[in-house]
Amino acid sequence: MSITIPDSVTNIDKYAFCNCVCLTNVTLGSGVTTIGYKAFYDCGNLSNIYYKGTAESWNLISFGNYNDNIINATRYYYSEVEPPLNAEGTAYDGNYWHYVDGKIVIWVKEN
């Protein structure tokens, strides 16, 4: 199960998705500044976060206790254009995603 939290949402209240064991993917709007206590507690199948902000803005989000599932999920940052490569030029410098025909597509470096 996937959910999308729009850019207009700034706060995800405590217990919002607590015990939602079917939740696997979250698209998180760039407006989120606070994720409350146990908002994603016991979401053990949560594996991917598609964040519409930057790594810098992610680090500014205030996380309440017991949100390890969202903090430790694989995080992808939104990029409309092809993202920068690492110093070796062999891969992207992080995980990125974008929309293609309204669907989430992960940027993958072509050889």
N, C-alpha and C positions, 0 to 999 in steps of 0.2 A: 504494500500500500504506500502511496506517495501523497504528500500534501504540499501545497504551495502557500507560503505566507507572503502577502503582498508588501510592496515597499512602504505603503502607508502605515503599517503596523510598527510601533516602536517598542512595545512591551509584550512579552509572552508571559502570561500570569503563571503563578505557581500551580503545579499539578496539571497544566493544560493538556499534556499528552501522556501523563503518567500512566504506566501499565499498558501502553499501546504496543503490544508485542508484535502486531502485524505491520507496524510502520518500518519501512525499509529505506525510503528516500525523502529528504526534505529540501524543497527549494525555498531558500530563506531570503527575503527582501533585504535590501541594503539599509532600510530605515530602522531595523531592529537594534536597540541599544541595550536592552535588558532582557535576560532570560531568567525567569523566577525559579525559586526553590522547587526542585524535583519536577520541573516542567517536562523533562524527557527521561525521567527516572523509570527504570525497568522497561526500556525500549531496546531490548537486547538484539533485535534484528536490524536496528538502524545502522546502515553501512555507508551511505553517501549523503553529503551535504553539498548542495549546489547554491553557493552564496553569491548574491548579486553585487557584493561589495569587494573591496580589496583586502589583501592580507593585513594591511595596516588598520583598516576599519574593523576587521574581525577581532583584532587584539584589543580594541577599545570596548567591546561588548562586555557588560557586567553579567557574569554567570552566577546564579544562586547555587548553593550546594546540591550535590547529587545529580549533576547533569553530565556525568562522564560519557554517557552514550553519544551525545551530540558533540562533545568536545573531542572524543577519540575517533569519531567516524572519519572516513576519507573525505577531505574537503576539496572542493573545486571552486575556483574563483571565476566570475564571469568576465569574458573578454570578447567584444564584438569583432576585433581584428586578431590576426594571428599573434599569439603571445611571444615574448622574447625567449631566445634560446639560452641554454646554460653556457658557461665559459668555453666548453669544448665544442659547442655548436652541434651536439648530438641529440639533445632532447630539450623540451621546454623547461624553463626555469620555474617549475611548480606545476600544479594541476589546474587546468582551465577548461571551461565549457562555454558554449554559445547555443543560440537557437538556429535551427534549420527547419523551415516550414513549420514553425511552432513547436518543434520537439527539441529536447535537450540533446546536444551532441558534444562529446568530449573531444577537445582538440588532441589530435595524435600527429606526431611528427612523421611526415612521409620521407622515405629514403630515396 
